[in-house]
Amino acid sequence: MPNTAAGEPAIHVEGLRKAYSGRTVVDGVDLRVDAGQVVGLVGANGAGKTTTVECLQGLRRPDAGRLRVLGEDPVRHPERVRALVGSQLQDSGLPDRLRVEEAVRLFAGPQAGDPGPLLETFGLGHRRRLAFGTLSGGERQRLFLVLALLNRPRLVVLDELTQGLDPAARRDVWRSVARLRDGGTTVLLVTHELEDAQALCDRVVVMRDGRVVDSGTPADLVARHGGEVTVRFSLPPGRPAADVDDLGRLPGVTRVERRGDAVALHGRRPAIAHAGAWLVARGGEAGVPFDLAVDQPDLEAALIALLDAPAPPSAHDRQEVA
Ligand SMILES: Nc1ncnc2c1ncn2[C@@H]1O[C@H](COP(=O)(O)OP(=O)(O)OP(=O)(O)O)[C@@H](O)[C@H]1O
């Protein structure tokens, strides 16, 4: 059993580089995932996310970099890492006729516990005898989670966790991942579903063209890249223009738009609180407009801004310039 020293991250990658046929697709990635965290890896198509997690799981050999996964080196001991990490299968991963209980037997290693409680936890206890091909999309995803967790891994890699699920099934799977985190399992989530990332992740790492362009909590990323908030409301008819000038001077407000009685304040997050305080101070509780609303940027807005920004030069370009 490998020992991760106390405080040692579950995943620690420095300078990971990988090329296919001379084309660099992972270009000096650093990544740290602390034990017990849920970390999302997001980015455009072809950014190098899957290649990165395949290198981490000992499924691909990197060209350069220092990698430690649960205290093991996936380059020197890929088989040890594969035995420690739970991975989620893709949808085509099981034959249609295989029953749930047969799949569980097939995937159980020496470390596996009794699968019964796991199947119950993921709502599949009463589905054991059903063939994989007859399960709904949500049940399939939950079965993949059961199989990823069967051998009691301390780290699970989940790729496109909720792809194709309806909103109820997606929330079901979210609850399952939250339970995993509560139980101390470390989760690396590769996803294009930013709602998943926002709901589940302690930290999100954004990749573009083979490199990490930023990382942080979803809230940090939104604050850094999401752009302005907008506070909208209607003033009571006949409110003097001077009032609106006042609004423009509130801390955090950068711009005021007024069309008739409809007002939109744009600015940084503190503008929300100051606009609320201003409204209460002017009219008391009764003066708070019935249509008061706040538009806040989300992780999607932050990601679009990050991925649209001009690309910094790659390591390759930098070498050519030097
Ligand atoms: N086995 C391979 N041989 C050659 N090129 C590959 C191979 N696997 C991936 N690539 C290329 O490497 C680049 C990075 O692919 P990768 O799958 O790691 O990106 P990704 O961020 O996971 O993309 P997506 O979000 O589309 O799944 C892509 O341009 C892809 O076409």
The ligand as an SDF file (V2000), in Angstrom:
LIG
                    3D

 31 33  0  0  0  0  0  0  0  0999 V2000
   -3.9540    9.0350  -29.7710 N   0  0  0  0  0  0  0  0  0  0  0  0
   -3.8580   10.2200  -30.3510 C   0  0  0  0  0  0  0  0  0  0  0  0
   -3.1170   10.3980  -31.4630 N   0  0  0  0  0  0  0  0  0  0  0  0
   -2.9740   11.6110  -32.0460 C   0  0  0  0  0  0  0  0  0  0  0  0
   -3.5810   12.7340  -31.6000 N   0  0  0  0  0  0  0  0  0  0  0  0
   -4.3390   12.6160  -30.5010 C   0  0  0  0  0  0  0  0  0  0  0  0
   -4.5250   11.3710  -29.8200 C   0  0  0  0  0  0  0  0  0  0  0  0
   -5.3460   11.5700  -28.7470 N   0  0  0  0  0  0  0  0  0  0  0  0
   -5.6520   12.8840  -28.7620 C   0  0  0  0  0  0  0  0  0  0  0  0
   -5.0500   13.5080  -29.8070 N   0  0  0  0  0  0  0  0  0  0  0  0
   -5.1260   14.9460  -30.1170 C   0  0  0  0  0  0  0  0  0  0  0  0
   -4.5820   15.6480  -29.0300 O   0  0  0  0  0  0  0  0  0  0  0  0
   -5.3060   16.8580  -28.7750 C   0  0  0  0  0  0  0  0  0  0  0  0
   -5.7590   16.8510  -27.3220 C   0  0  0  0  0  0  0  0  0  0  0  0
   -6.7330   15.8220  -27.1830 O   0  0  0  0  0  0  0  0  0  0  0  0
   -7.4480   15.5000  -25.7960 P   0  0  0  0  0  0  0  0  0  0  0  0
   -8.4010   14.3930  -26.0660 O   0  0  0  0  0  0  0  0  0  0  0  0
   -6.4170   15.3050  -24.7640 O   0  0  0  0  0  0  0  0  0  0  0  0
   -8.2090   16.8710  -25.5330 O   0  0  0  0  0  0  0  0  0  0  0  0
   -9.4910   17.1590  -24.6280 P   0  0  0  0  0  0  0  0  0  0  0  0
   -9.2150   18.4650  -23.9760 O   0  0  0  0  0  0  0  0  0  0  0  0
   -9.7790   16.0050  -23.7690 O   0  0  0  0  0  0  0  0  0  0  0  0
  -10.5890   17.3320  -25.7490 O   0  0  0  0  0  0  0  0  0  0  0  0
  -12.1820   17.0540  -25.6850 P   0  0  0  0  0  0  0  0  0  0  0  0
  -12.7350   18.0870  -24.7780 O   0  0  0  0  0  0  0  0  0  0  0  0
  -12.5740   17.2920  -27.1090 O   0  0  0  0  0  0  0  0  0  0  0  0
  -12.3790   15.6550  -25.2240 O   0  0  0  0  0  0  0  0  0  0  0  0
   -6.4300   16.8790  -29.7770 C   0  0  0  0  0  0  0  0  0  0  0  0
   -6.0580   17.7120  -30.8480 O   0  0  0  0  0  0  0  0  0  0  0  0
   -6.5650   15.4440  -30.2350 C   0  0  0  0  0  0  0  0  0  0  0  0
   -7.0070   15.3760  -31.5610 O   0  0  0  0  0  0  0  0  0  0  0  0
  1  2  1  0
  2  3  1  0
  2  7  2  0
  3  4  2  0
  4  5  1  0
  5  6  2  0
  6  7  1  0
  6 10  1  0
  7  8  1  0
  8  9  2  0
  9 10  1  0
 10 11  1  0
 11 12  1  0
 11 30  1  0
 12 13  1  0
 13 14  1  0
 13 28  1  0
 14 15  1  0
 15 16  1  0
 16 17  2  0
 16 18  1  0
 16 19  1  0
 19 20  1  0
 20 21  2  0
 20 22  1  0
 20 23  1  0
 23 24  1  0
 24 25  2  0
 24 26  1  0
 24 27  1  0
 28 29  1  0
 28 30  1  0
 30 31  1  0
M  END
$$$$
